[in-house]
Amino acid sequence: MTAPVLSLTDITKVYGRGDAQVRALRGVSLTVERGDYVAVMGASGSGKSTLMNILGCLDIPSSGRYLIDGVDVGTLDERRLAILRNRKIGFVFQSFNLIPRMSALANVELPMAYGGVSATERRTRALAALEQVGLSDRVRHEPNELSGGQQQRVAVARALVTSPALLLADEPTGNLDTKATGDVLEILDGLSEAGRTIVLITHEDDVAAHAKRVIRLVDGLVVDDHRQAPVDGPPPRSATRTQPVPGGAS
Amino acid sequence: MSRLEILRFALRGLAANKLRSFLTTLGILIGVAAVILLVAFGEGASQSIQKSIQRLGANTLTVSASFGGGGFGGPAAGGSRQGNGPRTQARQLTLEDAKALADPEQVPSAKSVSPVVSTGSATAVRDGASHTISQLVGTYPSYFEATNKPVETGSYFVNDDVLAARKVMVVGKTVATELFGTANPVGEQVSLSGVPFTVIGVLKESGSSGLGSQDADDVAIVPLPAVQQSLTGFGALSSIVVQATGTDTTTSAQNEVTAVLNQRHGITPTGSADYRILNQATLQETVSSTVGIFTGLLGAVAAISLLVGGIGITNIMLVTVTERTREIGIRKAIGAPRGAILGQFLLEATVLSLLGGLTGVLIAFVGTRFTVAGIEPVLVPSSIALALGVSVGIGLFFGGYPANRAAKLRPIEALRHE
């Protein structure tokens, strides 16, 4: 029996004090098994970004218990949190968040540099990751020389290069056009098929349709938890990839 | 994550904004170069002044008679006394005084004692050419060594010449040129106030002494009895030059000389002395401490510019941290430990200041090759070490605050920063 990748128990998050107090999360409990592909949906202000930040150990919950791979995050100090972010979590942000003036290759190598991987192994793995997202011909380009879709694919490569237990994507297609959205979702589908655990945040139904499980948040509470495909099977859209209508097209 | 890796990140961060890095470096560069250069010029000035003092003779005390404010010459008439102490009778310096000072029992710190009689001017004539020597000195052979007057051609006179009162003379360069032109004066006859003297040596040119307008080479030195016999008469001595055995004994020599003369001249501890002692070492100390103050002032001005350069680094690092807050957030999100962020920004600041410091040292090295306003700068190694150390220290200290701020940022706050 393996521990679930994520296990949240009654997580709350309160911002501010007194009159200005905002309760972004009001007690979220959630378990994500290994190999699952979860889409968290909700309108803006529903608390989904807050949830994402807590999942990614970027923010600390006000109360509740949160385990990653069986490790209680609340007990970790800052140094261990950094190691945890480095080893267990891969981030894909809405605004790509690549480091400017560093080549795609250097960006992908960065988490491994902080993780203490040797230079030669880093190079090999970074090139492999870039190949996986179809950017082998763009390794020397800097972010400002790449299109949005290409930048997001570099970000995906950076997120998966450390083989994290969890891939977190915060509206990864939010800033992309239809074509690039299709490309990125296709990559995510492929990763899911390969057994990677993915949690994706979106407010687009078309994007959520790629996930095996869809969770809806309203006002900081889970209101709907709906499974679209079994945990150990392929993602629902993956099988239809060969069909002429691409996923995400409106 | 290795240190080399962090250094690479730091260098990449600096290379990303070359102009800014260059300007920041410039601040430190100017500061370091200014400190080293100004201290070098100060040191050069101090050394050249000390050299010209040393030309006057090393470790010597010059004892001369003092009569109130009057000069020497006339006997100690009661009217010329202006002392207010219970001085009974102002006495002149005599050969006996000099002999007493030469007693190794009483003045163990003295290496040699040379009684000196000097006349303001004497006219020297040779084959129709005439020259007024501004300083004619009658003394003992030890005078040459004590006052640092080496002979260039010919020789010194010796004790026998003094005992026999031989009419021989050693002349300064100016005298030799005036009377003989380019010819070799050694062995020639010169008549001083009608008395024939044989030139036996020419002093090495000492150059202008730097102190006073007198030409130090316009001098003739003859045995003491010779000048007394023929020119001044057997009166008082003008001065007694006492050479101490070493630099560290000049003070004790001065004390011993004072004790002997006080006893001989009957001066009570409360009375004012009828002689004064000019201590070469004291003079040198005074001058070098004065020069030291100026060097210190120059260094302080330069240090301020170094400090301003350091504040420039803080400023730039603060701007850099603010500007790259988002980047810091990204780095933290993908697992950069606090130490790596701190190290990167600290190293950026240190590299900036070290680069500026080293270039500053280089420029200072080049700058000290030039002579400015007759001062030959002398590099002081400790000033280089100090300037470099301070510049690196500034980098660490002033870079520390922004770097710490960057490292302490919470990833979520850093990521939200626009």
Interface residues (C-beta under 8 A of the other chain):
Chain A: N53 G56 L58 D59 E78 R79 A82 I83 L84 R85 N86 R87 I89 F91 F93 N97 L98 I99 P100 R101 M102 L110 P111 A113 Y114 G115 G116 R158 T162
Chain B: M1 S2 E5 R12 A16 R326 E327 G329 I330 R331 K332 A333 I334 G335 A336 P337 R338 A340 R410 P411 I412 L415
